[in-house]
Amino acid sequence: MKGYSNRYAFSTGALYPLESEEALRLVGEAGFAHAELMPQCFKDVSEDSTLRFEKTKVHVSSIHYPLAMFSMLYSAHPTMSEEGRKLSRDIVAMGKRLGAECIVIHPTTKYEAEMQTYIEPRVIENLRYLGDLCEEASITVAMENYPVGVGQYPDTLQQYVRDWKMKAMKIMVDTTEVMEGGGDPLTFIGALDEAPCHLHLSDFGDKKKHLPIGKGEIPWSEVFSLLKQKGFTGYYTLEPAYRHYLSDIPAKLRRDFEVLSSLV
């Protein structure tokens, strides 16, 4: 994070369906020094795209394992798994070149009965493969909380990460996912043994999720105060839903930057 005036970041996933290069440019023009890259296609993890992303001068501080290809990481199909491992190699190589500090993934589902025998082992191998790549590249595997399953509560998520025994894996927190799971960010973050390695920040209110920051019911000043107390040193990454950014994008991004910078 040396050489940057702030640690504010914005997810390019919130600017879908723009091309990622254009999304990065708009994020930078709004004042954000950093961005989380959400690759939308295989071309987005190519060497050519990496070069174009570098030219935007926006630091790609994190990469979300592309949701469009998520099943490749969690697949037990032999050929799909191999193709997924190539994708993982490409993502980590790009992340290392761009200076990304973490790659975001989600918890696996709970496998039962014969699924534990025939499906789970290969999926675990896929994630361990990604973890080994990240460890070698000094990139953190950011395990995100989730509204259901092991990611719903801080204690179960912490135990889940411990069980992986993966040096590169740490816990991250998505504020909307906490709320959607029936919790609140203050309690969730407060219950963690350590500060989260990464954040996805969006608001929640009236059962609407991934709202722009400040447009819901999350007490942001208290959340940021708690993060400071716990020694959070990562990026304050805004990750609202793209449906809020289909028009007037520059003005909305600037508004978000101003709100975030007034709070942190």
N, C-alpha and C positions, 0 to 999 in steps of 0.2 A: 504493500500500500504506500510505499515511499513515493514522494513526488506528487501526490494528489492532494487537493485542497479539501476534499470531503470523502465520505464513505457512503454516499447515496447512490443507489443503483435502481434500475428499472428493468423489468423483464420484457424481452422482445416478444414473448408469447402473448402479451397483452395487446400487441399491435398486429396480430393476425387479422387479415391475410396479407399484410405487406411483406415484401421480400425482406429478409433479415438484414441485409446491408442498409436498406432504406430505414428500417426500424432503428438500427444503431445510430444512424445519422441524426434522426429526429430526437432520439434520447439525448445525444450529446448536445444538440442545439438548445435543448430545454435546460441545460445546466448540469445534467448528471455526468459525472466523470466515469461511471462504471455502468455495466449492464449485465444482466443474466441472459445468456443466449439460449433460446429455445429453438433448436434446429427444426425446420419444418419439412425438410426433404433430404435425400442423400447428398445432393449437391452442397448443402449447407455444411457438410463435414469434410469437404474436399480441400485439397491444398490451394486451389484457385480461390475458393471462398474465404479460406483463412487469410490469404493475402489481402483480399478486398476488405475483410473485417478490420485488419490491422490499419488500413489506410483511413478508416473513419476516425481514428485516434481515440475511440472510446475503449476503455479497458474492459475486456470481458472477464469479469471477476468470478463468474460461476457459469456452469452449463447445466441445464436441466436435461437429463437423458430424454431424448425426443419422444414426446407422447405419441406422435404419429407412428413410431416404430417400437413402442414400449413392449409389445408382445415378443419381440425378438430377444429381449433380455430375459423374459420370464417363460420362454418356450422350452419344452422338453423334446421337441422334434429335432432329431440329430442335425439335419441340414440347416434348418432355421437357426438352431443354436450356433452352428459354425458361422453362418452369415452374421448372426448377432455379435459374435466375438470379433469379427472383422470390424463391425460398426463400433464396438467398444474401443478397439485399437485406434480407429480413426478419430473418435471423440477425444480420447486421452491425448493423442498426439497433437490435435488441434488445441486442446486445453493447455497443454504444456507450452506450446508456442505463443499462445495469447496471454499467458500469465494467469489462467484461471486457478482459483484456489480450492474449488470444490465442484463435484459433480453430483447433482441431486437425483436420488432414486426413491422408490417407495417400498414399504415392507411387502414381503411375499404373503400370499393368502395361506390360510391354514389348510393343510392337506390331511385327509382322513382316509382310513381303510387302505385300499390298494393304491390310492393316489400317493401315499407316502412311499410306496415301493417303486412305482413305475414313473412317477412324475417329479416328485420333489427333489431327488438326488441331482438330476440334470440341471434343474433350475438353480439349485444351490451352487453347483459347479460354475454356472454362468456368472453368478454374482461374485463368486470368489475370484474368478478370472479377471473381472473388472476391478475388484479390490486390489489384486496383485499389480495390475497395470498402474493403478492410481498410486499405490505405495511407491513403486519405482519412479514415478513422475513427481512425487511429493505433492500429490493432489488428494484432498479429503473426499471420501465417499460420504455425502451428507444424507443420512437416513431421515426422511421426512415423516412427521406424524400423520395420522390418517383418521377420519371420523369413525371408522369401525375397525375391529380386529386389534392386533397387538399395538397398533399405532395410536389407539384412542386415548390411552392414559399414559402419564409420564413414567409410572413405575413399570408398566408392561413394555413400553418402548425402550426404557433403559435396559431391562433384562434381555430383551430381544437383541439389542446391539451387543451386550456383553456376550451372549451366547454365540455370536458370530466369531468372536475372538479374532477380529480383523483389525490390524493396527491402523489402517487408513480410515475406518468407519467411525463416524461420530453422529450425534443427534442434532437435528435441526428442527426449527419450529415454524409452522405455518399458522398464522393467527386465525384465519377463517376456518381452517380445518379443525382447530381446537374448538371453536364456537359451534361448528356444525356437529361435532361429536358430543355436545352437551356440556362442555367445560368452558373455562375462561382463560385467556392467555396469562393473566397474573398468577393464578393458581398453578397452571401447567408449568410455566417457566420457573416459578418459585420452588416447585417440587423436584426440579432437576438437580443432580449432584453438581453439575458444572454448567456454565453458560452454554447455550446452544452454539454450534459452530457456524450456523447460517440461519438466515431469516427469510420468510416469505411474508410480506406485510400487505394485508388488505383488510377492509372493514367488513362488518357483518351487522345486519339489523333488519328487523321485521321479516326474519327467515330468508333474507336475501344475502347471498354469499359473494365473496370476492368483489366487494364494492371498493371504489376509490377511497384512499385513506381520508378519514375525517367525515365520511358520509354515512357512518353507522353508529354503533353504540360502544365500541371498544375505547376504553380510557387510555389514550395513547401516551399522555404525559406520564402516567403511572407505569405503563409498560416500559417505556424508555428509561425511566428512573430505575426500575428493577433490573433491567439489562445492564445498566451502568454499574449497579451495585454488585452484580454477579461477574463483572469483568468481561462483558462481551466486547470482542475486538474485531468482529467481522463486518460485513456490509449490510446496510439497511436497504434491503431489496424489496421494492414495491412489485407486487404481483397481482394486480386486479384482473377481472375478467375482460376479455377483448370486446365484449358487447358494449362496453362503456366508451370505447375508443374508435368507433367506426367513422366518426366525423370530428371536425375541429381538433384534430390530434395535437398540433403544436400548443394550442392554448390549454388543453387539458393536461398535457405533460408539464407545462410550465406551472400550472396551478398545483400539481402534485409535488413538484420540486419545492415550491415555496412553502407548502404545508409541511412537508417533511423537514425542511431546513429550519423551520420555525420551532419544531419540536425536539430536534436532536442537536 
